[in-house]
Amino acid sequence: MDLKSLKLKLKSKTKFSSKKEFTLNSRLHWDIILYISGLLVVAALVFGFYFFMQANNDLDSLDSETIASKIETLNKNKIQKVLDMFSGREQKSIEILNSATTTPDPSI
């Protein structure tokens, strides 16, 4: 047997002898991606609607007593300290704006 006949026998025994068998059906893959994306969008819409309805029902269940109890939990002393701090800052800002500059201009 010579080398050419051996190559010929090997080629004939291989399963994939032509390149046509290696092609992929890209249309099928894009269809699968499209359907999965559509399902994800629909699932997100359903979840969003469910979450909105739950939040809406929670807002309806609030009454004036629960709101008043939340307001009472705030410490009035802490609020007053914060207001004093901001009024002090306001006074300092006004003093800074109204005062003349004491440092000479370096560009002169």
Secondary structure, 3 states (H helix, E strand, C coil): CCHHHHHHHHHHHCCCCCHHHHCCCHHHHHHHHHHHHHHHHHHHHHHHHHHHHHHHHHHHHCCHHHHHHHHHCCCHHHHHHHHHHHHHHHHHHHHHHHCCCCCCCCCC
